[in-house]
Amino acid sequence: MAKTALLAKLTAKEGQRDALLAVIADLGMQNVSGEPGTEVYAAHKDASDENVVWFYEMYTDGDALAAHGGSDGMKEFGRATGEFMAARAELFFLEPVCAKGLDL
């Protein structure tokens, strides 16, 4: 099976990006630490929008992505980040083709 990836845009409420990032760095990283199919889970600050966080995620396959998305940890993560979010996350599903630094 092909690896799968996800690009997620999270838009925080005005002035709440740092609070959102604190939850990501704590609870978000704890949740994925035990997921064997989660290969990359990286949060990034948007350089031009002080309220936006981008995630790049890569999984061994679609089943691993589904397991991550449906996990109790992700449900808890959604509840914990919800108060800081201005809107629902925008999700873009990808199929990795080539990369430096990633085992495809």
C-alpha positions in Angstrom: 0.0 0.0 0.0 1.1 3.5 -0.7 1.9 5.9 2.1 -0.5 8.7 2.7 -0.1 12.2 3.9 -2.2 15.0 5.2 -1.8 18.8 5.2 -4.0 20.5 7.8 -4.6 24.2 8.2 -5.7 25.2 11.7 -6.9 28.7 12.2 -6.8 29.9 15.8 -9.1 32.6 17.2 -7.4 36.0 17.2 -4.4 36.0 19.5 -4.9 32.3 20.5 -2.2 30.6 18.3 0.3 30.2 21.1 -2.3 28.6 23.3 -3.3 26.3 20.5 0.4 25.4 19.9 0.8 24.6 23.6 -1.9 22.0 23.4 -0.4 20.6 20.2 3.1 20.4 21.7 1.7 18.7 24.8 -1.4 16.6 24.2 -1.0 16.3 20.4 2.6 14.9 20.6 1.7 12.6 23.4 -1.1 11.1 21.4 1.0 10.3 18.3 4.0 9.0 20.2 2.4 5.6 20.6 1.0 5.4 17.0 3.2 3.0 15.0 1.7 4.0 11.7 2.3 7.7 12.2 5.7 8.5 10.6 5.7 12.3 10.5 3.6 14.6 12.6 4.9 18.2 12.4 3.3 21.5 13.3 4.4 24.8 11.7 3.6 28.4 12.3 2.4 30.3 9.3 5.0 33.0 8.5 2.4 35.4 7.2 -0.6 34.8 9.3 -0.2 35.0 13.1 -3.4 32.9 13.7 -2.6 29.9 11.4 -0.8 26.6 12.2 -0.1 24.1 9.5 0.4 20.4 10.1 2.2 18.0 7.8 1.5 14.4 8.7 2.6 11.2 7.0 1.3 7.7 7.6 2.4 4.2 6.5 -0.9 3.8 4.7 -4.6 4.8 4.7 -5.4 2.4 7.6 -2.9 4.1 9.8 -4.4 7.5 8.9 -7.9 6.2 9.7 -6.7 4.7 13.0 -5.1 8.1 14.0 -8.2 10.1 13.0 -10.6 7.8 14.8 -8.6 7.4 18.0 -9.7 8.4 21.4 -6.6 10.5 21.6 -7.7 12.6 18.6 -11.2 13.0 20.1 -9.6 14.3 23.3 -7.3 16.5 21.2 -10.3 18.0 19.3 -12.0 18.8 22.6 -8.8 20.4 24.0 -8.1 22.6 21.0 -11.7 23.5 20.2 -11.8 26.5 22.5 -8.8 28.1 20.6 -10.0 27.4 17.1 -11.8 30.0 14.9 -13.1 27.4 12.5 -12.8 23.7 11.7 -9.5 22.5 10.4 -9.1 22.4 6.6 -7.7 19.0 5.5 -5.9 18.3 2.3 -5.2 14.6 1.6 -2.0 13.8 -0.3 0.0 10.9 -1.7 3.7 11.4 -1.2 5.8 10.9 -4.4 9.4 11.9 -3.7 11.2 13.6 -0.8 14.5 14.2 0.9 14.6 13.1 4.5 11.5 10.9 4.3 11.4 7.2 3.6 8.9 6.7 0.8 
